[in-house]
Amino acid sequence: MTWSEAEYLEYLESERRAFAWVMRRYGGLTPAKAWEEALECYPYEPAGHPCRGLVFHDEAWHWAMLTIHGDWYVVEHPELVGPPAEYEALR
């Protein structure tokens, strides 16, 4: 995907916010720890980086659920397969 630096940064921040929200709400992390996890999951990748933005192929909800519940979250917690309206309102 081709995007401007501003578009990339906007999307990066949006995904970080959503990931941190899930980690607070469903993972029980403090705001500071949730943001730290979001930065780790969504590091800045400079323009020209071969995998820049690859993490965006799934939304923050999915990555956070994997972090909290593991690979089988869709089987063990089917109620968490899709995000709630509260999460969608963040987008």
N, C-alpha and C positions, 0 to 999 in steps of 0.2 A: 504494500500500500504506500502511496506517495502522499505525504502531507507536509505542510509547512512546519517550521519549528514551533510556532505559536499553537497550531492545531495539535501537534504532538504533546506539547506541555499541558494544554488544556485537558486532553484525554487522559494523560498520565495522572494528573491531579484528581480528576474525576474518579478514576479507578482506585487510586490510593484512598480517597475519602470513603468510597463504598466498601472497600476491603476492611478498612479500620472500623467502620460502623458495624459490619458483621462480626468482626473479632471482639468488639465490645459487647454487642447485644447477645451473640450466641456463644462466644468463646470466653466471656467473663473477664476479658483483659481490661486493664486500666486504659484510659485514653492515651497516655504516654506510651505504654507497651504496645497498644494496638497500632499506633502510628509508626512505631519502630518496625513492627512486623510488616506494615504496608510498604514502608520504604525498602525493606529487604526483598519483598515479593516483587515490587515495581521499581527497580533502580532506574535512574536516568541512563539512557543509552544514547551516545552521541550520533549525530547525523552520519550516515555512511556505515554505521555498525551493521554487519550482515544480518543480525537477528533483531534489529530494532523493532520493538513493538510486537514481537512474536507472542508475548504473554497476553496480548489483547485478543487472541483467537478464542478465548473463553472469557466470560465476564468475571468480575471480582467475586461475585457470589460463589461461583464454582470453586475458585482457588481457595477462598476462605473456608468453605465446607470441607474441602480436601485437607486443609491444614488442621481443622478442628476435629473432624471425624474420620479421616482417612479415605482410602480409595473406595471403600464399600459403602460410603454414606448413602448412595442412591438406593441401596438394598436395605441397609439397616435403619435408615431414616427416610423413608419415601416421602414423608411430609415436607422434607427439606430439599426435594429435587428442584423445585422452583422457588424463587424469592417471593416474599410477601409484598403486599402493596406498599408498605412502609419503606421497603428497600427501593422499590420502583420509583417512589416519590423523590428519592435522592438523585436520580438520573436526570 
